[in-house]
Amino acid sequence: MSDYLYYILLGSGAGAIIAALGLGLVITYQGSGVVNFAQGAMAMWVAYVYADLRRGAYPFPIPGLPARYHFDDDVGFVWALILSLLTAALLGLVVYRFVFKPLYHAPALAKIVASVGLLIIFVSLVDRRFADDTSFRVGGILPSEPVTIMDDVTVPRDGLWLALIVILLAAALWIISRYTRLGLVTRAAAENEKGAVLLGYSPSFLAGLSFVTASMVCGFVAILASPMIALSSMIFTFLFLIPALGAALVGNFRTIVPTVATGFGIGLLQSMFTKLQIDIGWWPEFGAREGIPFLIIIVVMVLRGDRLPDRGTVDNWKLPAVPAARVTPLSVGFPIVAAIAGILFLGPLWRGAIMSTVIAVALALSFVVLTGFGGQTSLAQMAFAGVAGFALSKLAVQWGIPFPLAPILAALLATVFGALVALPALRLRGTNLAIVTLAGGVAISEFIFKNPKYVGDASTGGAQVPNPSIGDWDFGLVLGTKTSRPIFGIFLVIVVSMLALMVANIRRSGTGRRMLAVRSNERAASALGINTVTVKLLVFTVSAFIAGAAGTLMAYRFGAVSEASFGVLASLTVLAFAYLGGITSVSGAVTAGMVAGSGVAFYLTSRLLDAVGAWEAFVGGILLIFTAIQNPEGISGAIRTGVAEGRAKKQAKKDAAAAAEAPTEPAPADVLV
């Protein structure tokens, strides 16, 4: 029993970090109605600022400025802490003022996309500013000498100190929210913002204050925790943030105590699983530590089935309008001919960019069906793609199933996983569903993608994928000494064109109209006799099939499959770029593919501006935020709106000119009756 106590206490530090990030998410949501997916990334940047100050430098987060201001030496703990917390406060204020305040009345999906853009920005900043040491340790801050709890249980005390500090912070914030005027007004604003206005408080002020407070709390805890872990661009951004989202979700993004308790519980449970893996023979060897807590969260949320607390006009899940699908020879033929011409006549680098664009179009099409037509959301799309990619390797290499049967079966297996992840959608909606599907994607990644039994290991050569071929006709990317073969690019264009036509025909069919009815109003759709459960399951399964097909294309392109290609960041990035292009139409998916990372637009920009290549991810994050603010319907939607307005103005001018040229009829003479 003492061994289990040792492992539980050992997880106190991780539990404290998760609880603190969950606390920051609750503070932000209570004050602004925003679920900030970049909360962990902001804390990460503050921790890196502190670490750099202890080395005698202050990093600047703006490209074009000098990378750092150099001091003569280590500025010391006190000044490093003060400057780092001031940075955290300024960061929270700037993020709210220039990102989320302009999105005050925007759909919740636009806010998620903007927070993903912020996440990408901070990750790219760390990768650029700390390129030589993205993973390093900071000198000790909290006492770390071992402490004996029982006769045979001795653990480092820094994790216990960190847990105590987080508990005290949570208690202080709970007292403030319960017994001070500012806290009571903030809680009232979370229910009805008009009440805060009547009490003389600006909702904008409360939102900005919540961002500043959350940034400082999370940044402070990240600084204290940095000596216990190896700082990296992913550890706070995903490893701790995702369970923190689950903890905040259990607390309904409203209550501090359940959120903090769940955060600690996840950290302690994950640590205890390490011991269970040693003692219990049937305990899963891979994925239990990270995956099982998320499965528990999924089950809890599905059983509860409630949504985030409404905030009047602030919290909504409205989506851009869905245009009619016009399938014409020009709309179909032009992009196909342009893509094939580029593949045939441009160089290998251009060819690679076009291939990246075509695969990204397929991934974006899965979001068009899921979110654009069905009104659902999922942050597990890349997990579905990964399932199909790894399944293709198994089917083709170990079982010898030929093309095209192997990729079809792999995509169908992804459809099964899509149906399983769709089950929470029967009880959850909006941001709640996004977070739960993110947890589901993490569970798939931990249980399957990191298990050599399913994905292979060094002894098996990993998850290799053979070239697609029919008989003697091989149309793989690489064959013998030939690389970047155009035939593979044409193969990609043909497959993705078929997927695009399928999506367009769904939009034009009765099935598509039922999807749109459910998206618009589930109760009204049910009153019309539409089975909303069937429609939701269909939306998820079709979307997962398309994502799975895209995963097989990725596998064929690289000749192997790795877990890194289908992680959480990939899922968030694909959603963000799908929204950037236009999430409600096939043309939007094509636009998303063009502006996606490593796509045609980014390659062209890097050719024109050499410096952009190094900051590609940073520029992509800026574009995501700008589009979410300026064009909630995406680039494609903005173009359609501009064309429609131009046509309307032109028609109005014609009508005015025709009215001016028309002869004026004389007024009838008065008639006496």
PyMOL commands that set and color helices and strands:
alter all, ss='L'
color gray80, all
select helices_A, chain A and resi 2-10+12-32+39-53+77-100+108-129+157-179+181-191+193-198+203-228+235-250+256-279+288-304+329-345+348-373+381-398+405-426+430-449+452-455+458-460+486-508+510-520+522-527+532-558+563-566+568-581+586-595+600-608+610-630+634-661
alter helices_A, ss='H'
color red, helices_A
select strands_A, chain A and resi 57-59+68-70+146-150+153-156+463-464+469-470+473-474+560-561
alter strands_A, ss='S'
color yellow, strands_A
deselect
rebuild
show_as cartoon
